[in-house]
Amino acid sequence: MINEWNVLRTVACLSIVFLHSTTMIGSPNIEYFDLFRALLCFATPTFVVLSEIILANRYPDKLPENFWSKRFQWIYLPFLSFAIIDALVAKDLYPNLNLSQKMIENAVFGLFGGYFVLIIFQFYLLHYLVIRFKISMKLLFPLSLIIMFAHLYILNGKHPFVVEYNKMLVMPFTAWFAYFTTAFIIGKHYKKIAAVLLKYRWFTIIPVVLSVALVFYFYQEGNTAVNSRRLDLFPVVISVSMFILAWGQRLPKLRLVNIISNYSFGIYLVHWQVLKYLSPFVSQLFPSKSLKIITLFVITITISIAIIKLVSLLPKGSYIVGNINRRRKKAVSVQRTQAA
């Protein structure tokens, strides 16, 4: 795996766990901390964008024959498993909950932390259609910007129907369309783009500063929403991704980064459940909210990785937490080939 991809995936994963740790504990009395939380919402779109960058880089013209079966086994089945687990956890914490309804809502509409999987699968389908019918990005990219921003503008409105079904209305690909086209372009031409990013890496700081300033402006104007549906988050996602992809090429390959990257999909699915049970205990440990958040964050990452590792050792455990052993198997296969 390309090192900067691992770095970007790790940053996104840690950001989302930290964001949700603040959600469970609450914001400390720090000025603009909620602005910081809003910026952390870049994490989920970034995770989705990276999945398409990798896909477009590896399969720019044709998908392999086993593409859908592998994604079903190691991405959709874990999503389905945690749709059920999330419902069971919710039932345990809230006994009056309608368990069957919650399971259906999770599995069909993605109304839990694993919703991003449904978006990724829509990206898979879009990717197939683009390469199957050779759709030009010169047309699709500007069209995707218009469609996505129109969708997000409606989502951020106050119409009763939109407010009531907001979580469901964020699922269609049209709410993420420009993320797809941008990632497709980056992935398909990644070798050239990566070289340019590395050469002009100092200049990647400028778009990050400008995009953060844009969010700050709208925050000051009253948009204090902490979610990935913010209209002004798109420039942050793309600029921060470019920044990390540029500077990540200069970083050494760190074992910790590779571990978190490898476990990131499982962490996304597991961490909410860990947070729900752990936060009541951690919240009693320190008077300082900042210490509570940091402690909850570190313990949640650690426990999530431990759970994923243990489950992966079970027969068919990869159908629950994803296939974390795939890289080790590839490395062993390469070693055997070289030895032969």
Secondary structure as UniProt FT lines:
FT   HELIX           3..25
FT   TURN            31..32
FT   HELIX           33..40
FT   TURN            41..42
FT   HELIX           43..58
FT   TURN            65..66
FT   HELIX           67..71
FT   HELIX           72..76
FT   HELIX           77..93
FT   TURN            95..96
FT   HELIX           99..109
FT   TURN            113..115
FT   HELIX           116..132
FT   TURN            133..134
FT   HELIX           137..155
FT   HELIX           160..164
FT   HELIX           166..169
FT   HELIX           173..175
FT   HELIX           177..188
FT   HELIX           190..199
FT   HELIX           201..204
FT   HELIX           205..220
FT   TURN            221..222
FT   TURN            228..229
FT   TURN            231..232
FT   HELIX           233..247
FT   HELIX           248..250
FT   HELIX           255..282
FT   TURN            283..285
FT   HELIX           289..312
FT   TURN            315..317
FT   HELIX           318..321
FT   TURN            324..325
FT   HELIX           326..339
//
